[in-house]
Amino acid sequence: MPTVLLGILAGVWAAQERMSADRAAAVRDEVDDLADLVAIRTGLLEARAPVEIEVRGASLGIDREAALDLLGVSLRGGGDLASVARVVAEVPPELRPFDAADLDRVEGLLADGPSLEALDAFGDIEDQVDAAWEARTSELERGVVDLGDVGLARRLDDLQAASEAALAGASLVTGLADHWFSSFEGEDDAANAARVALVLDADALRTAIDGLAASEQPEVAEVGAALDEDWSSGPFREAIDDAVAGRPPAPFVDGVDAALVGRTFSDSFELFGPLLDVIDARAAALGSLADRRAERASQGAVLALVVTIATIAALVGVSALTAAGFERPLGRLIEGIRRVGGGDLSGDPLEPSGPAEVVAATNAFNDMAANLRLLESQVRALSASELDDPSLAEPLPGGIGAEMAASVEVLARSIADRAELQERLAHQATHDPLTGIANRAGALESLERALARAHRHGHQLAVAFVDLDEFKAVNDAHGHAAGDEVLRVVAARLAEAARSGDLCARFGGDEFLVVAEQVDGVEGARALALRLAAVVGQPIEAEGATVGVGASIGVALAAEEEGPLGLIARADAAAYQAKRAELDVVVGDDAPSSS
């Protein structure tokens, strides 16, 4: 009878190993899909670059070849739409991010020469690829969590950080071009819209750089540190700072300085170009690790199946030998074994009868069936993650019972570890690792819910955008460790000064948000902002030095049916107004005022 129980346990083990192998294979397939999207993204960037350069250059009176030579562009692999079409053709139809007709539309527009319409068509395709990327990474993240593999989770974090940095960098390049040429052509509304977009893209880049620098993989952390250092200065960063501050574009102050245009965008290519190699490398590393994980899981499933087959063969042999000597008395017992072997554990215990050996076997069978029913209850409880189920506390007898108890403990610990991993990943997705408060994603998610509550109940809601002053000077004078300590202290002070229930978040770099629900109009919002400015301005002890930073705080009250990004953009604009006027606080569109 122990052979029967061992056979069933081996079957359970085989099923679990098969499930693990299937999950690992699914993760590997998702990684392959991401690799295809990486190739498509790269091809689109290479195909779009010369078109963008020719269109922008033409508006300044510079022909295509001169513009390419001026910018020193070296296209990776030729960069034509045919290469993109070849990659898309190799992707299964149901997984393709866009239709062939979309590429045909771009080619048709380019046949008449590069134009803004062609760039817009490129943008439509890129939006579809970005949406597919978000969907595939979300699906992959769920698969990694279900698999419970921390190594895969970390590799995925690295790939996402590199991708987000590349996307933010590309948005900054095109956004700067939009701002420059809108300013050059006197389109003030378009230039202001581009400036707001640059603020958000710069924040997204800052967050992505922090994610790369925090990687546990040395080569990824080195890329993050190098990008952090390169991003801190240079013609491209100066141009972004000028645009955000509302200063006139330097190349167009006195005519058109084509050389400065070239240096600025060449600097951006050198800054963000290496990220394409990082994304390729991270996708390859993730795929390699997924392959190894799937191979180990598959080998485990094969081993479990072999053990199961051997156990069943032994069971059949034992049953045949026993039946030869006790054919009639064993009839009912064999029928019971078949019933249990078929998975039916609902029958009543067999009545012991016949020779002593059969009686002993029947009693053993009844004990085994009872133990299997207990085992079934325990497996059901574990499958439902009900770790407090009473059946898990009941022991199974003998050596197999001890092994089963150990297995129950291992499975319970695995479920608990997986739940902890899921909780940690969910927390990391919405919280800033340096300060412990909400990050950009968490702030946007919470603000969207808060706006819905405010609109539903008719309450007033305010957003305070806190932009630290002199933070870069602290970093330059005392180092990044001191700067990190300043950010942690400021976050703690803002949380303490805010009201109970208010949300404090690090929006990116040296910028913070405070979301306050049920404020008492403009004056209530102003009082909160002045209180925040007061605590931020107090001296801070960091790395053995006493340092001080101030804050320019912009406050915006939510308008009816306004979304999170629009509200934040208004608060950011108010903070910029406060900084220019050298005031602590500016509320909404009112005239500047301070404490």
Phi, psi and omega in degrees: 000324175303330179296322178298311180299319179297321178298318180293318178298321178296322177297317177299315179301314181299319180297318180295318180294322179296319179297317179297320179296319179297318179296317180296320179295321178296319178298318179299318178297321178297321178297319177299319178298319179296321180299321177298318180294324176300315180296320179294316179302313182298316180299319179296319180298317181293325180286326183283327189307306182295329178294313179301315182297316182293318181295312181294320180296322181298324180293341178258002180082023180249128181284169188300309184297320179295321180294316179298317180294321181297319182276347180064037184283132173241105184287135182282113173075018177095322172058065175237167182292335180299321179294322177296317180299322179295318179296316181297322181297333180277350180273136177307141184308320184289347181252000182290134185284342179204167182273157177300332180297331179295317177294322179299323180296317179297315180298321178297319179292321181290338179298332178269005180105151179304140183205167176297327178297321178295320177297321177297321178294319173303315182300321178298317179295316181297325177297320179293320178295318179298320178296319178295321178300314180300316181295316183291320180293324177295317179296318179295320180298318177297319179296320179295320179296315179298324180286335178071027182262108183294323180299316177297320180299318181291320178297321179295320177302317180298315181297318180294320179296317179296318179296316180295324177295317180295318180295317179297319179297315179298320178295323178295319181297308181292326178294320178296319178299316179299317181294314181300309188283334172293318177295318181298324182267005176075020179268085188296319181298315179295321180296319179293320177297319178296324180296316178298318179297322179297322178300312182293319180294322178296321177296318179297320178296318180301315180297317180294319178299317178300321179295319178295315182295334182272001182297147176278350176273117185306319183293328178286316179299322178296319177298316179299317180295318180295318179295323178299316181291316181293326182289342186285346182206180178109165183301320182293315179297320179298321179294320178297314180299319178298317182294315181296322181282354179082015179279153180298144177301125184303321183293344186245014180294321181225082184081215180237114177267087184298325181297320179292322175301314180299314180298321183296310183284329173299320178298322179292321179297317180294329182287313188258343181306315181300341181296331178298319177294323179297316180297315177303314183294319180292322177295319178295318179296319178296318179296318179298316180294321178296321177299315180295320179296318180294322180295317178297318181295321180294319178297320177297321180294319178297316179299316180297321179294319178298315179298319180297314180298317180297320180294317179296321178299318178297321179298315179298319180297315179297318181297319181296316180296319182292318182296329180298327183264337186225050190304305184290310182298333184273359184304308181295323181295318179295320178299319177297320179298317179297319180298313180293320178299332176278001177096005180266106180253014187271350184291159177287158176300145178286146177279121179295128178201167179091198181301160183303321181297320180292320178301314180298319180295320180296316178300318179296321178297316179299318177297318181297316180299319178296318179295323178292323176297320176295317179300318179299318179297319180293318178296319179297319180295319180293321180298326180270004182060030178268078187288347178263012179297134183301331183297332181291342179271350181275128182279149170263145187282160169071189181297320178296323177299318179297318179295320180294320178299319178296320179296318178300318181296317180296315180295319179298318179294323178297318179296317180296319179297320180295318178297320179296319179297316179299317180295319181293318179295320178296321179293317180298328182292336186238007182229147180280124184294334183282312187261341181083354178268177182301147176261191183302312182297316179296322180295314181297319180296313181292321181295322179298318178293320181295320178297321178298319178294317181297317179294323183290320186258357179075023178275159174267139181233139180233148173240125175257121179261112186257113180249112183293142175258145176065017180291320179298325179295323177296315179300313183294322185278325189239355176097167184292331179297318177294320178299318178298319180296321178299316180297320179295317181294317180298318179300316180295320181293320178297318180297323181287323183282334180290163179284160175299128181097345176286150179260129173249135182215148170268113186279339180150138178059238180253032181242137182232159175236144169233121179257119183242121177266155176055049177276157182269069176065199183298317184292322177296319178295320180296319180298319178297315182296320178295323177294321177295316180298323182295317183286327179294325185284354180288149181301152182231134174270120182216121177054043176078006180235151175263117184239164179221137173230151174251190180211138169258119188243124175250136183239135176230133175269135184295135174268164182297134179063020179276142179271170183300314185294320179296319179295317179296319180299322178292320178295321178297317179297322177294321177296320178297321178296319178296319181296317181294324181273001181056045178245163178283315191222138167230128182253120175057219182264011180292167175296145182302142175210158182221175179289000000 
